[in-house]
Amino acid sequence: MAQRRKTRREEQETLVDIVEVKEHAEDFFERNQKPILGVLGAIALIIGGYFAYKYLYKAPKEKEAAEQIFQAELQFQRDSFELALLNPGGGYSGFLDIIDSYKGTDVANLANYYAGICYLHLGKFEAAISYLQDFSPAGEITPIMKHGAMGDAYSELNQFEDAEREYKKAAQAGDNDFLTPYYLKKLGLLYEKQGDNAAAVKVFQQIKDDYAKSQDGFNIDKFIQRAEAASN
């Protein structure tokens, strides 16, 4: 539908409204000039400080941290978890030193995840949880990985309510054809371990309905049948 053209009277009224608003704004500014300028100055300082921090301080720190973490990542890939944490060699920093030395950087944040997984593999589950809690995930994959790993750590500590909570968070954090059914299956197995076979059936059935073509969905029928038999 075509927009109705304003009448001359309406245009004049609009112009009057604009002039009045402008005059009121000018009057307000004159009466509150000092506090307004003070606030604007503070905002300018904050914005300027942010960009100075980002480009003059944080960017070089990010680059340096990225160079430092390389060797620790190599040791991690080799399953040399203690070396990755503490002394990856070649004069490079381990994950723990990177976390301490490069606080506030994305690399230090990632090092928290690496450290958590290292401790998980080393059987130090409380330390694993602590570092994973400090990791701030982004995107669709890393939130699943964080909560899934925390579920594993809590499960190893026999803290099953906490493990259940984290596996649920992992399953709900994203829709990934590999990771989501993987942690749903762990949730179902946890229910079985606690004797809640009806809940296990429900979770296994969800894998069959939504992720039948996944690796964990391929043979999920036998898990459904086992949990159904145990619940009868």
C-alpha positions in Angstrom: 0.0 0.0 0.0 1.3 3.4 -0.9 2.3 5.7 2.0 -0.1 8.7 2.4 1.5 12.0 1.6 1.6 14.5 4.5 -0.5 17.6 4.3 1.1 21.0 4.5 -0.4 21.5 8.0 1.0 18.2 9.2 4.5 19.1 7.8 4.4 22.4 9.7 3.3 20.7 12.9 6.2 18.2 12.6 8.6 21.0 12.0 7.3 22.8 15.1 7.8 19.6 17.2 11.3 19.2 15.9 12.2 22.9 16.8 10.6 22.5 20.3 12.6 19.3 20.9 15.8 21.0 19.8 15.1 24.1 22.0 14.3 21.9 25.0 17.5 19.9 24.4 19.6 23.1 24.2 18.0 24.4 27.3 18.6 21.2 29.1 22.3 21.2 28.0 22.8 24.7 29.1 21.5 23.9 32.6 23.4 20.7 32.9 26.4 21.4 30.8 29.1 20.4 33.4 27.7 17.1 34.4 26.9 16.1 30.8 30.4 17.0 29.7 31.8 15.1 32.6 29.8 12.0 31.7 30.8 12.3 28.0 34.4 12.7 29.0 34.3 9.6 31.2 32.7 7.6 28.4 35.4 8.8 26.0 38.1 7.7 28.5 36.5 4.3 28.9 36.2 3.8 25.2 39.7 5.1 24.6 41.0 2.9 27.4 39.3 -0.2 25.9 40.8 0.3 22.5 44.2 1.1 24.0 44.0 -2.1 26.0 42.8 -4.1 23.0 45.2 -2.9 20.4 48.2 -1.8 22.4 48.2 -4.3 25.2 45.9 -7.2 24.6 46.8 -7.9 20.9 50.6 -8.3 21.6 49.8 -10.4 24.7 47.5 -12.6 22.6 50.2 -13.0 20.0 52.8 -13.9 22.6 50.5 -16.3 24.4 49.6 -18.0 21.1 53.3 -18.5 20.4 53.9 -19.9 24.0 51.0 -22.4 23.9 52.1 -24.1 20.8 54.5 -26.6 22.4 52.1 -27.4 25.2 49.5 -28.3 22.6 51.9 -30.6 20.9 52.5 -32.4 24.2 48.8 -32.6 24.8 48.3 -34.2 21.4 51.0 -36.8 22.4 49.0 -37.5 25.6 52.0 -36.2 27.6 49.6 -34.4 30.0 52.0 -33.6 32.8 54.5 -32.1 30.4 51.7 -30.1 28.7 50.7 -28.7 32.1 54.1 -27.9 33.5 57.0 -28.1 31.2 56.5 -28.8 27.5 60.1 -28.2 26.7 62.1 -25.8 24.5 61.7 -22.9 26.9 57.9 -22.7 26.3 55.3 -22.3 28.9 52.9 -25.1 30.1 49.2 -24.5 30.3 49.4 -23.5 34.0 52.0 -20.8 33.4 50.0 -19.5 30.4 46.9 -19.2 32.6 48.9 -17.2 35.2 51.0 -15.1 32.8 48.4 -14.1 30.2 45.3 -13.5 32.2 42.5 -11.9 30.2 43.6 -13.3 26.8 41.7 -15.8 24.7 44.7 -18.1 24.8 44.7 -18.2 28.6 41.0 -19.0 28.5 41.6 -21.9 26.2 44.5 -23.1 28.4 41.9 -23.5 31.2 40.1 -26.1 29.0 43.4 -27.8 28.1 44.4 -27.9 31.8 41.0 -29.4 32.8 41.3 -32.2 30.3 44.9 -32.9 31.3 43.9 -33.3 34.9 40.9 -35.4 33.9 43.3 -37.8 32.1 45.6 -37.7 35.1 42.8 -38.8 37.5 42.8 -35.4 39.4 39.2 -34.8 39.0 38.6 -32.0 41.4 41.4 -30.0 39.7 39.8 -30.8 36.3 36.5 -29.4 37.4 38.1 -26.3 38.8 39.9 -25.4 35.5 36.9 -26.4 33.4 34.7 -24.0 35.4 37.1 -21.2 34.6 36.9 -21.9 30.9 34.4 -19.6 29.1 33.3 -21.5 25.9 32.0 -19.8 22.8 30.3 -21.1 19.6 28.4 -24.3 19.3 31.1 -27.0 20.0 33.1 -25.9 23.0 30.1 -25.5 25.4 29.3 -29.2 24.7 32.9 -30.2 25.3 33.2 -28.2 28.6 30.0 -29.6 30.2 30.6 -33.1 28.9 34.1 -33.2 30.4 32.8 -31.8 33.7 30.2 -34.6 33.7 33.0 -37.1 33.3 34.9 -35.6 36.2 31.9 -35.6 38.5 31.0 -39.1 37.5 34.5 -40.3 38.4 34.0 -38.7 41.8 30.7 -40.5 42.2 28.9 -37.2 42.4 26.1 -38.4 40.2 23.7 -35.6 40.6 26.4 -33.1 39.4 27.4 -35.5 36.6 23.7 -35.7 35.5 23.4 -31.9 35.5 26.5 -31.5 33.4 25.7 -34.2 30.9 22.2 -32.6 30.4 23.9 -29.2 29.9 26.2 -30.8 27.3 23.3 -32.3 25.4 21.4 -29.1 25.5 24.3 -26.8 24.7 24.3 -27.5 21.0 23.1 -29.8 18.3 26.1 -31.7 17.0 25.8 -35.1 15.3 28.8 -36.5 17.1 29.0 -34.9 20.5 25.3 -34.5 21.4 24.4 -38.2 21.1 27.8 -39.1 22.7 26.9 -37.2 25.9 23.2 -38.3 25.8 24.5 -41.9 25.8 26.7 -41.1 28.8 23.6 -39.6 30.5 21.6 -42.8 29.8 24.4 -45.0 31.1 24.5 -42.9 34.2 20.8 -43.4 34.8 21.3 -47.1 34.4 24.1 -47.1 36.9 21.7 -45.4 39.4 18.9 -47.9 38.7 16.7 -45.4 36.9 16.1 -47.5 33.8 13.0 -45.7 32.7 14.9 -42.5 32.4 17.7 -44.4 30.6 15.2 -45.7 28.1 13.9 -42.2 27.4 17.4 -40.9 26.7 18.4 -43.8 24.5 15.2 -43.4 22.6 16.0 -39.7 22.0 19.3 -40.8 20.4 17.4 -43.3 18.2 14.8 -40.6 17.2 17.2 -37.7 16.6 20.7 -39.2 15.9 20.0 -42.7 14.5 22.8 -42.2 11.9 25.4 -41.2 14.4 28.1 -43.5 15.8 26.2 -43.8 19.1 22.9 -44.2 17.4 24.0 -47.1 15.2 23.6 -49.8 17.9 21.4 -47.9 20.3 18.6 -50.5 20.1 20.5 -52.9 22.3 20.8 -50.3 25.0 17.1 -49.5 24.7 16.2 -53.2 25.0 18.5 -53.7 28.0 17.1 -50.7 29.9 13.5 -51.8 29.1 14.1 -55.3 30.3 15.7 -53.9 33.6 12.7 -51.6 34.1 10.1 -54.3 33.9 
